[in-house]
């Protein structure tokens, strides 16, 4: 027996020695461990580690070769939550036990393994390598577990399941990106692991170039690597994916309520000029009864592309133009790039020099890179003084009536050329190089824009859109998927990008509908508009020197189908706005990958179905390609209703659904509660006095938090909102409206319940406050149009049961 123990000990030592090659050095044997407050300090014979119990379900691991430097995180804004935990010790390991998770720290060498309270393995370091260094590069190796899948990681192409692939976080101006692209415009180094009914999240908070390998080229480990800096990651364990997203956004922040108008349809082109073309385009939306709320100005509105200027020939009176757009119910957004043209006499440049806010070489010379205006300097957005300076210039646009601010080219883009790594950034006074600052540059630009616009808009919410970003960007900005292309594969790729960003804490995201580059066919444009109606940000956009792609430019069929789907989105605005409110509370996205609710079902990872998603809680979207007249759909377990016909399906099996060009496969979950309003053509219009609550018969309890505020100001932060929970209980045969929260009244005075999948006889005795309600049959059509010549679109006329009652602030219980 003694011989066997000695032999095993020698084998372990041999494995450790093998890992300690001259090239690769891993975290060594524990020399000491001390505990202070919620932090464990570990000294080893090679390297140091710190373990911080952040919350009962979040544990932070920091590893360094030498000394820990003072940290500066642009992603994490929360602090450790006071919580209890217990540390125990044996001869071979330490155990850190919280209410939710157990961390075991092997002593020789120091390796980290995470377990459930019941002792099930969640995640563990590779025994030989753990956290290792190759020169300045630091990498953590995690053992691949049987059946383990990986999802999330933000804006990356590829399949829903990341297993077997490598991804690089290095913000890149990549206009020709495709399925094989390793880097895009934004870096969100957070992923979710799934195996054996368990789920966990890992967020690597290192803003240098990072590489994630999920078993690509090997079957031993997954790994995450940073080019420089320390290994600093947060391990999150929750019982489900929703909880992981909630904890992750608890660390990195959640979005504020967006302005209501930013959820409407947005129209963009590179570029609308002169002002007559811009106004004419906006007016055609009104003339043709196509709902819309925002229109964009791309770079040609500026004087020779110089920031914070207007071209005096194309836009001689911008304030008047913006006022005219506002009168038609349009908000105006302008593009703002980071490059400030180097030109004597140009006010913005001269002011930047005076305030010394530009990025510099180590010798103090301002860096110059070439973009639209020519040679430019770039503000250092990691400098508080520069962010404030930028905000004052943004206020020029805000004071002229601009409410949308579009930040582009902020990777930094310099005509696709490499920006020198040796550039120095302020980094909140701590100084760093471009290697560490690059991935946060766009996010800090968006932050500067948001904070400047917010100060200038007199308690009105701005809309900020960025191309580049880092974890935590959701606190300041929406993001879109950059310069996509006009073909079916890119449309489907865009859907997966939105789902992946949703899994990574970003709710407000979108893609250029129709494709930025190329020339979409009528069928592709039509299908893309249908899908876009169910994306968080809904913007049509196309490049210069391409044909116009406003709905009427794509033919009568495309126009009419687009009009109806855009209109349906406006009818869904109470559902959509409430879903955004939910995201401000728990981080759950608007586009929800089926991996959030159904990850135990392997079918949802099938490449045939991986584009499917839930829009909010209850509407399942099955994207179809432009030429598909039959679409193969997989509905998860449960009851599902065809949104157009109310036909009932049982889940857990593939279906072949007719999908002619005017009909995108759409389904509603049994038990769903979906608030809607009448069709309007801009959110500036009154939606009427009736809130329509659509209830779909189901087998289990469900609820929906309904939310209203003024849609424009920050008064909701002082309690000026209207909120109540609507719940459905099929067992007790009742629908309950909780007492309202908030000091605002509802803008709706009447509630009309619309019943789907119910039998009239079972509702005949429905009552509220002991008064019997009249339940009647009625015909409805959701995909409708106000355009007098429109005659092509999905025919979704069906008969339903309805009843109405007065809306009030008290608790209401309807029984039948």
PEZITA-V23533 format. One line per field, one symbol per residue. ss: DSSP state (a for helix, b for strand, c for the rest). burial: + if it has 16 or more other ideal C-beta (glycine too) atoms within 10 Angstrom, else -. A space follows every 10 residues. Layout:
BEGIN
ss=???
burial=???
END
This chain:
BEGIN
ss=caaaaaaaaa aaaaaaaaac ccccbbcccb bbbbbbccbb bbbbcccbbb bbbbbccbbb bbbbcccccc cccccccccc cccccbbbbc ccbbbbbccc bbbbbbcccc bbbbbbcccc bbbbbccccc bbbbccbbbb bbbcccccbb bbcccccccc cccccbbbbc cccccccccc cccccbbccb bbbbbccbbb bbbbcccccb bbbccccccc bbbbbbcccc bbbbbbbbcc aaaaaaaaaa aaccccccca aaacbbbccc ccccaaaaaa aaaaaaaccc cccbbbbcaa accccccccc cccccccaaa aaaaaaaccc bbbbbbbcbb bcccccaaaa aaaaaccbcb cccccbccbb bccbbbbbbc cccaaaaaaa aaaaaaaaac cccbbbbbcc cccccccccc cccbbccccc cbbaaaaaaa aaaaaaaaaa aaaaaacccb ccbbbbccbb ccaaaccbbb ccccbccaaa aaaaaaaaaa aaacccccbb cbbcccbccc caaaaaaaaa aacccccbbb cccccccccc aaaacaaaaa aaaaaaaaaa acaaaaaaaa aaaaaacccc bbbaaaaccc caaaaccccc ccbbbcccbb bbcccccccb bbbbbcccbb bbcccccbbb ccbbbbbbcc ccccbbbbbc ccbbbbcccc cccccccccb bbbbbbcccc cbbbbbbbcc ccbcaaaacc cbbbbbbbbc cccbbbbccc bccccccccb bbbbbbccca aaacccbbcc bbcccbbbbb cccccccccc cccccccbbb bbbbbbcccc cbbbbc
burial=---------- -----+--++ ----++++-+ --+----+-+ -+-+--++++ +-++++++++ ++++------ ---+++---- ----+----- --++-+++-+ ++++++++++ +++++----- -+++++++++ +++----+++ +++++--+++ ++++++++++ +++-++++++ ++++--+--- ++++++++++ +++++--+++ ++++++++++ +++++----- ++++++++++ ++++++++-- ++++++++++ ++++++++++ ++++++++++ +++-+--++- ++-++--+++ ++++++++++ +++-++++++ +--++--+-- ++-++---++ ++++++++++ +++--+-++- -+----++++ -----++++- +++--+++++ +++--++-++ +-++++++-+ ++++++++++ ++++----+- --+++++--- -+++++++++ ++++++++++ ++++-++--- ++++++++++ ++++++++++ ++++++++-+ ++++++++++ ++++++++++ ++++++++-+ ++++++++++ ++++++++++ +++--+--++ ++-+---+++ ++++++++++ ++++++++++ ++++--++++ +++++++++- +-++++--++ ++++++++++ ++++++-+-- ++++++-+++ ++++-+--+- +---+-+-+- ++++++++++ +++++++-++ ++++--+--- ++++++++-- -+-+++++++ ++++-+---- ++++++++++ ----++++-+ -+-+-+++-- ++++++++-- --+--+-+-- --+-+----+ -++++-+--+ -+++-+-+-+ +++++-+--- -+-+-+
END
